[in-house]
Amino acid sequence: MNHSKHRPDIDTEDTINNQKALRVDLQRLVPRQSVVLDVGANRGQFAKMLIEITPVTRVFCFEPVKEAYEAVKVLSTKYIEILAIRQAVCVEDGTRMFYVTKSDIGSSLLKPIADQPSEWLTPSTQYAVDTVRLDSFIQRLSVEERSNISLLKSDAQGTDLDVLRSAGDYLTPNVIKSVLVEMNFHEFYHNQCTYGEIILLLDKAGYKLARLYPYRAHDNWLWWADALFIGK
């Protein structure tokens, strides 16, 4: 395995292929007048792509890292569909310590395991951030917005199970029509959730696994995947 910290140690062909497939699937799943919850928005990469290929009405971008949040704010001046929210999503409303990595896309509520081979997981700093439960947030939406949530996207770096749990009774295909969630097959963070826990929770909530967008390390073994779930 290449242990250079100049870039994430993944197969770039996977990134290209997965982006193509994801674009096609999102065009099917995100209709006009719909709302998307983007948890772990980073610098708005997903939101920007989504707006450019679908007629989505609103993308709520949750991003607690200051510099990344500011980038989303700038993006929202060009794309009026974006609303930047400087909060981390977890199972409790309040504050939590947040671990920021050198390449902030790997930042998390969980502490990265030491000596990871990527800048995504190289510690930089840490500070307290505001947190919110998804059900608390959804409850504050208008009736029209609540009835048109087409997608929950979660890229929460090891805490995605807590993101899903925080949706409470709203975690149902009757409210959140589809879920795109990161599942890890390698231990990146202390106490990270497992892919089995995510699949089990979503299965019990009425979702089925529809597609995997896999990412492999350069040794060709699976590292993580974005997983798409839709109603059964």
VMD Tcl script that draws the C-alpha trace (Angstrom):
set ca {
  {0.00 0.00 0.00}
  {1.20 3.50 -0.81}
  {1.62 5.41 2.46}
  {2.14 8.86 0.92}
  {0.08 11.54 2.60}
  {-0.18 13.69 -0.50}
  {-3.63 12.31 -1.33}
  {-6.11 9.67 -0.16}
  {-4.90 6.15 -0.86}
  {-7.79 5.04 -3.09}
  {-8.23 3.77 -6.61}
  {-9.04 6.84 -8.73}
  {-10.87 4.71 -11.31}
  {-13.47 3.93 -8.65}
  {-14.07 7.64 -8.07}
  {-14.70 8.28 -11.76}
  {-16.99 5.28 -12.24}
  {-18.94 5.89 -9.05}
  {-19.57 9.54 -9.86}
  {-21.00 8.57 -13.25}
  {-23.30 5.94 -11.76}
  {-24.37 8.18 -8.89}
  {-25.34 11.00 -11.22}
  {-27.64 8.68 -13.16}
  {-29.27 7.36 -9.99}
  {-29.77 10.81 -8.46}
  {-31.57 11.99 -11.58}
  {-34.08 9.20 -10.97}
  {-34.46 9.78 -7.23}
  {-34.51 13.57 -6.81}
  {-37.61 15.05 -8.47}
  {-38.72 18.64 -8.88}
  {-39.70 20.53 -5.73}
  {-37.80 18.12 -3.49}
  {-35.63 18.68 -0.42}
  {-32.27 17.02 0.29}
  {-30.46 16.75 3.64}
  {-26.69 16.79 3.07}
  {-24.97 15.71 6.30}
  {-21.22 16.15 6.17}
  {-21.39 18.58 3.28}
  {-17.70 19.50 3.46}
  {-17.27 22.28 0.88}
  {-20.53 21.64 -0.94}
  {-19.20 19.26 -3.58}
  {-22.21 16.95 -3.43}
  {-24.75 19.79 -3.24}
  {-23.23 21.53 -6.26}
  {-23.28 18.33 -8.31}
  {-26.86 17.60 -7.27}
  {-28.14 21.04 -8.22}
  {-26.45 20.86 -11.61}
  {-28.13 17.57 -12.57}
  {-31.54 17.64 -10.80}
  {-34.38 20.14 -10.23}
  {-33.97 19.99 -6.44}
  {-35.56 22.92 -4.59}
  {-33.48 23.00 -1.41}
  {-30.29 21.36 -0.12}
  {-29.69 21.73 3.61}
  {-25.90 21.41 4.04}
  {-24.70 20.47 7.54}
  {-20.98 21.22 7.98}
  {-19.32 22.02 11.34}
  {-15.74 22.69 10.13}
  {-15.34 26.48 9.99}
  {-13.36 26.74 6.75}
  {-15.52 24.18 4.95}
  {-18.71 25.84 6.19}
  {-17.49 29.20 4.87}
  {-16.89 27.57 1.48}
  {-20.49 26.30 1.47}
  {-21.68 29.81 2.37}
  {-19.81 31.21 -0.63}
  {-21.29 28.50 -2.83}
  {-24.78 29.41 -1.63}
  {-24.40 32.89 -3.12}
  {-24.25 31.25 -6.55}
  {-26.70 28.41 -5.90}
  {-29.75 29.74 -4.08}
  {-30.93 26.18 -3.41}
  {-28.15 25.72 -0.83}
  {-28.60 26.60 2.84}
  {-25.42 26.21 4.92}
  {-25.81 25.05 8.53}
  {-22.77 25.06 10.81}
  {-23.74 22.07 12.93}
  {-22.73 18.43 13.23}
  {-25.56 15.90 13.22}
  {-25.60 13.36 16.05}
  {-27.95 11.78 18.58}
  {-28.06 14.78 20.91}
  {-28.72 18.49 20.49}
  {-25.90 20.37 22.19}
  {-22.13 20.57 21.72}
  {-19.42 17.98 21.05}
  {-15.67 17.96 20.48}
  {-14.87 17.79 16.77}
  {-11.59 16.47 15.33}
  {-10.40 18.39 12.27}
  {-7.97 16.66 9.91}
  {-5.28 18.18 7.70}
  {-7.44 17.63 4.64}
  {-10.71 18.59 6.31}
  {-12.83 16.12 4.35}
  {-11.84 13.49 6.94}
  {-12.89 15.53 9.98}
  {-15.17 13.76 12.44}
  {-16.79 13.67 15.85}
  {-14.60 10.60 16.34}
  {-10.85 10.66 16.90}
  {-8.92 9.24 13.92}
  {-6.79 6.18 14.59}
  {-3.11 7.14 14.65}
  {-0.74 6.75 11.69}
  {-3.34 6.61 8.94}
  {-1.84 6.79 5.42}
  {-3.83 9.79 4.19}
  {-4.12 13.54 4.81}
  {-7.84 12.84 5.17}
  {-7.03 11.26 8.52}
  {-4.01 13.25 9.72}
  {-5.06 15.23 12.85}
  {-4.80 19.02 12.63}
  {-6.85 20.56 15.45}
  {-9.97 20.05 17.53}
  {-12.68 22.29 18.93}
  {-16.26 22.22 20.22}
  {-19.08 22.39 17.67}
  {-22.84 22.71 17.90}
  {-24.78 19.50 17.29}
  {-28.35 18.78 16.22}
  {-30.58 15.75 15.85}
  {-32.17 15.32 12.44}
  {-35.64 14.87 13.90}
  {-35.25 18.19 15.76}
  {-34.29 19.85 12.49}
  {-36.97 18.17 10.38}
  {-39.64 19.11 12.91}
  {-38.83 22.78 12.30}
  {-39.33 22.49 8.54}
  {-42.55 23.55 6.88}
  {-45.18 20.88 6.20}
  {-44.39 21.13 2.49}
  {-40.66 20.68 3.06}
  {-41.18 17.70 5.39}
  {-43.38 16.00 2.81}
  {-40.81 16.39 0.03}
  {-37.56 15.01 1.49}
  {-36.30 12.92 -1.42}
  {-32.85 12.07 -0.05}
  {-30.75 11.99 3.10}
  {-27.05 11.91 2.24}
  {-24.74 11.11 5.15}
  {-20.96 11.27 4.95}
  {-20.21 11.67 8.64}
  {-16.86 9.89 8.87}
  {-17.67 6.98 11.14}
  {-20.73 8.41 12.90}
  {-23.29 7.72 10.17}
  {-25.23 5.30 12.36}
  {-25.83 8.13 14.85}
  {-26.92 10.39 12.00}
  {-29.54 7.83 10.98}
  {-30.66 7.22 14.56}
  {-31.05 10.95 15.11}
  {-33.81 11.03 12.50}
  {-36.02 9.12 14.96}
  {-39.52 8.43 13.65}
  {-38.73 10.36 10.47}
  {-36.42 7.55 9.34}
  {-39.02 5.93 7.12}
  {-39.50 5.89 3.33}
  {-42.78 7.70 3.95}
  {-40.79 10.79 4.98}
  {-37.18 10.32 3.83}
  {-37.63 8.64 0.46}
  {-34.03 7.44 0.00}
  {-30.74 7.35 1.89}
  {-27.18 7.64 0.58}
  {-24.79 6.72 3.38}
  {-21.09 6.01 3.74}
  {-20.18 2.54 5.02}
  {-16.63 1.73 6.11}
  {-14.88 -1.62 5.63}
  {-11.65 -0.45 7.24}
  {-11.13 0.99 10.73}
  {-10.45 4.71 10.29}
  {-11.75 6.13 13.61}
  {-12.00 5.01 17.21}
  {-15.47 3.61 17.97}
  {-16.74 4.04 14.41}
  {-20.00 2.34 13.45}
  {-20.01 -0.81 11.32}
  {-21.60 -1.38 7.94}
  {-23.66 -4.20 9.48}
  {-25.23 -1.84 12.00}
  {-26.18 0.60 9.24}
  {-27.73 -2.09 7.04}
  {-29.67 -3.59 9.96}
  {-31.06 -0.23 11.09}
  {-32.18 0.78 7.60}
  {-33.67 -2.65 6.93}
  {-35.77 -2.40 10.09}
  {-36.81 1.14 9.08}
  {-38.25 -0.13 5.78}
  {-35.39 0.44 3.34}
  {-33.58 -1.96 1.03}
  {-30.04 -1.75 -0.32}
  {-30.32 -0.63 -3.94}
  {-26.73 0.05 -4.99}
  {-23.14 0.23 -3.74}
  {-20.57 2.71 -5.01}
  {-17.35 0.99 -3.82}
  {-13.95 2.54 -3.19}
  {-10.87 0.30 -3.13}
  {-7.38 0.91 -1.80}
  {-4.47 0.50 -4.20}
  {-4.10 -3.10 -3.00}
  {-7.52 -3.63 -4.66}
  {-9.39 -4.47 -1.45}
  {-12.59 -2.65 -0.53}
  {-11.99 0.35 1.76}
  {-15.40 1.97 1.99}
  {-18.55 2.43 -0.09}
  {-21.38 4.87 -0.48}
  {-24.57 2.82 -0.18}
  {-27.92 3.79 -1.65}
  {-31.08 2.64 0.12}
  {-34.64 3.06 -1.15}
  {-38.01 2.03 0.23}
  {-38.93 -1.64 0.06}
}
mol new
graphics top color blue
foreach p $ca { graphics top sphere $p radius 0.5 }
foreach p [lrange $ca 0 end-1] q [lrange $ca 1 end] { graphics top cylinder $p $q radius 0.2 }
display resetview
